Amino acid sequence: MKDGIVESYTSLDNSISIDVAIIGAGMSGALTAYYLRNSGFSLAVFDRRHVGMGSTAASTAFLQYEIDTPLTKLSSYVGPVNAVRCYKACRSAIYDIESICKKLKPSFDFHIRPSLHYASFKKDKNDLFTEYTLRRDHGFKVDWLESGDVEKMFRLDAPAAILSADGGEVDAYLLTHALFKAVRAKGHHIFSNTNITDITHHKHGVTLTTAAGLNIKAKKLVIACGYESQKCIPKQIAQVNSTYALVSESVQEDLLWHKNSLMWETATPYMYFRIVSKNRILLGGKDDFFHNARIRDARIKRKTEMLLHSFSQKMKQIPLKADFSWAGAFAVTKDGLPYIGAIPERPHTYFALGYGGNGITFSVIAAEIIRDLLLKKKNNKVHLFDFNR
Ligand SMILES: Cc1cc2nc3c(=O)[nH]c(=O)nc-3n(C[C@H](O)[C@H](O)[C@H](O)COP(=O)(O)OP(=O)(O)OC[C@H]3O[C@@H](n4cnc5c(N)ncnc54)[C@H](O)[C@@H]3O)c2cc1C
C-alpha cells in the first residue's frame, strides 16, 4: 500500500516459444529468474496478478534461519544431520540475499539484524535451552539470555531467550520488483495479468495455455505460484492457514530495543515483531488454521486488537496504535520445510514452493537448486527439500 504498483508489466498478447517459463511473479519467481538471468536460457515469467501481489506483498519479511520447526524437532523428522544442514542452508540464504541486494543497481536496502526467540511461558524455558545448546554445538552464533538480561536489553518481559546473530530484514515487495528489473535488463520477459489455465506435458517440453487462449511453448517449466501451486500437485503437501499483521504509527525512538532485533516467541501460533522505517512496529501472528479469505478478512479488526493487546503485555513501555492492518494466506508443511524440485507426474517441471513462515529464505534456496538442476550442476541441498524426503 505504501509503495503502490512500482512497475506495471503488460500481459501476453501473442503465443511464444521460450526455453524456460516461470509461472508466478512473487519472490520465488523473481529469485529463480534472477538466478537464471545469465544462464543462456531465454526466460519468460507469467503472473495472473501484478508483480509481487501474491503473498509477497503481504510478507512481513523477517529473514531468519530459525524455521518454524525448532532444530530439536526437525531432527526427529529428517534426522539430526539433515536438520542442521537445512538450518545452515537457511542461514546462508540470508547472506545470499544480502549479497544480491549489494549487487543490484542501485544497491537495495538490506539489514542484518539479530533475532531474539523468547520463551512465552516459564514452561517453555527448558525446551528453549535445549534448542540453544543444540544450535550452539553446531556452530550457530547464539547467546542464552536469562530474564534479567532480556529485560535490560529488550525491555521485554520473558523468562529467557535465545539471541541469534544471524537474521535480516528487507522489503519483500520492492525487492521482487528490483529483481525483475535486473531480469528484464538481460532481455527476458515478464508478463502480468496473464493467467495460466492449463499445462500440457510433452516428450520435449510443456505447453501452457492462458485464459486468453494463447499458447506458450517451453522446454522447461518452473512453478512458483506460492500456495496456489497445490493444484498442480497430485497429493496434498501443505495446509493453507491465515495470518494477520499490522504496522503501527511511529513510536518514540528511545522506547525501542537492542539493535532493532527481530522478535518472536515460543507460543504457537507465535507473535513476532520488528522495527520498520520511521520507528513503526511491524507486528504479526494470531494465525488461524483455516483459509477462507472472506472469513479471514472479516476478522482483521478483531485480530488487530488481539495483536495490540498481546504486544502491550510484553512491551509495556510502548503504547502502540495500529496504522494499517492486513491478512494473508500461507502454506505450512508437516516438517516446516519447503518442497523444491520435480515430481514424476510433471516432466520438464520444477517446483519452487517457499512454504512456511520463512518463505523468503526458502525462495532463495529454491532459486539456487532449480538453477543447478536446469544447468545439470551438482547441488548437495537437492535431497533436503525434495518431494521424497
Ligand atoms: C502476512 C504474511 C507474513 C509473512 N511473513 C514472512 C516473513 O516474515 N518472513 C518470510 O520469510 N516469509 C514470510 N511470509 C511468507 C512469504 O511472504 C512467502 O513465502 C513468499 O512471499 C512466497 O513467495 P512466492 O513467490 O512463492 O509466492 P507468491 O508471492 O504468492 O507468488 C505467487 C504468484 O503466483 C501467481 N499465480 C498463481 N497461480 C497462477 C496462475 N495460474 N497463472 C499465473 N500466475 C499465477 C500469483 O498471482 C502470485 O503472484 C509471510 C506471508 C504472509 C502472508
The ligand as a MOL file (V3000), in Angstrom:
LIG
                    3D

  0  0  0     0  0            999 V3000
M  V30 BEGIN CTAB
M  V30 COUNTS 53 58 0 0 0
M  V30 BEGIN ATOM
M  V30 1 C 1.1980 -11.9960 6.2730 0
M  V30 2 C 2.3950 -12.7760 5.8520 0
M  V30 3 C 3.5900 -12.6020 6.5280 0
M  V30 4 C 4.7240 -13.3020 6.1220 0
M  V30 5 N 5.8900 -13.0670 6.7720 0
M  V30 6 C 7.0190 -13.6600 6.3660 0
M  V30 7 C 8.2490 -13.3620 6.9860 0
M  V30 8 O 8.3030 -12.5780 7.9360 0
M  V30 9 N 9.3830 -13.9510 6.5180 0
M  V30 10 C 9.3490 -14.8140 5.4650 0
M  V30 11 O 10.4090 -15.3190 5.0730 0
M  V30 12 N 8.1940 -15.1490 4.8690 0
M  V30 13 C 7.0260 -14.5780 5.2860 0
M  V30 14 N 5.8500 -14.8820 4.6810 0
M  V30 15 C 5.8780 -15.8570 3.6080 0
M  V30 16 C 6.4220 -15.2220 2.3370 0
M  V30 17 O 5.8470 -13.9660 2.1380 0
M  V30 18 C 6.1040 -16.1350 1.1810 0
M  V30 19 O 6.6950 -17.3940 1.4070 0
M  V30 20 C 6.6380 -15.6070 -0.1270 0
M  V30 21 O 6.2290 -14.2950 -0.3620 0
M  V30 22 C 6.1360 -16.5210 -1.1950 0
M  V30 23 O 6.5600 -16.0320 -2.4290 0
M  V30 24 P 6.1330 -16.8420 -3.6980 0
M  V30 25 O 6.7170 -16.1220 -4.8400 0
M  V30 26 O 6.4670 -18.2680 -3.5210 0
M  V30 27 O 4.5310 -16.7540 -3.7040 0
M  V30 28 P 3.6010 -15.5100 -4.0480 0
M  V30 29 O 4.1610 -14.2230 -3.6220 0
M  V30 30 O 2.2420 -15.8620 -3.5700 0
M  V30 31 O 3.6160 -15.5020 -5.6340 0
M  V30 32 C 2.9550 -16.4780 -6.3930 0
M  V30 33 C 2.4120 -15.7940 -7.6220 0
M  V30 34 O 1.8800 -16.7850 -8.4900 0
M  V30 35 C 0.8110 -16.1860 -9.1720 0
M  V30 36 N -0.0280 -17.2470 -9.7260 0
M  V30 37 C -0.6640 -18.2260 -9.0410 0
M  V30 38 N -1.3280 -19.0090 -9.8900 0
M  V30 39 C -1.1050 -18.5320 -11.1370 0
M  V30 40 C -1.5310 -18.9160 -12.4320 0
M  V30 41 N -2.3150 -19.9760 -12.6360 0
M  V30 42 N -1.1090 -18.1950 -13.5080 0
M  V30 43 C -0.3060 -17.1220 -13.3330 0
M  V30 44 N 0.1140 -16.7100 -12.1230 0
M  V30 45 C -0.2770 -17.4020 -11.0370 0
M  V30 46 C 0.1170 -15.3480 -8.1200 0
M  V30 47 O -0.6640 -14.3350 -8.7020 0
M  V30 48 C 1.2840 -14.8110 -7.3100 0
M  V30 49 O 1.6720 -13.5130 -7.6740 0
M  V30 50 C 4.6730 -14.2220 5.0470 0
M  V30 51 C 3.4660 -14.4140 4.3760 0
M  V30 52 C 2.3340 -13.7160 4.7550 0
M  V30 53 C 1.0620 -13.9340 4.0100 0
M  V30 END ATOM
M  V30 BEGIN BOND
M  V30 1 1 1 2
M  V30 2 1 2 3
M  V30 3 2 2 52
M  V30 4 2 3 4
M  V30 5 1 4 5
M  V30 6 1 4 50
M  V30 7 2 5 6
M  V30 8 1 6 7
M  V30 9 1 6 13
M  V30 10 2 7 8
M  V30 11 1 7 9
M  V30 12 1 9 10
M  V30 13 2 10 11
M  V30 14 1 10 12
M  V30 15 2 12 13
M  V30 16 1 13 14
M  V30 17 1 14 15
M  V30 18 1 14 50
M  V30 19 1 15 16
M  V30 20 1 16 17
M  V30 21 1 16 18
M  V30 22 1 18 19
M  V30 23 1 18 20
M  V30 24 1 20 21
M  V30 25 1 20 22
M  V30 26 1 22 23
M  V30 27 1 23 24
M  V30 28 2 24 25
M  V30 29 1 24 26
M  V30 30 1 24 27
M  V30 31 1 27 28
M  V30 32 2 28 29
M  V30 33 1 28 30
M  V30 34 1 28 31
M  V30 35 1 31 32
M  V30 36 1 32 33
M  V30 37 1 33 34
M  V30 38 1 33 48
M  V30 39 1 34 35
M  V30 40 1 35 36
M  V30 41 1 35 46
M  V30 42 1 36 37
M  V30 43 1 36 45
M  V30 44 2 37 38
M  V30 45 1 38 39
M  V30 46 1 39 40
M  V30 47 2 39 45
M  V30 48 1 40 41
M  V30 49 2 40 42
M  V30 50 1 42 43
M  V30 51 2 43 44
M  V30 52 1 44 45
M  V30 53 1 46 47
M  V30 54 1 46 48
M  V30 55 1 48 49
M  V30 56 2 50 51
M  V30 57 1 51 52
M  V30 58 1 52 53
M  V30 END BOND
M  V30 END CTAB
M  END
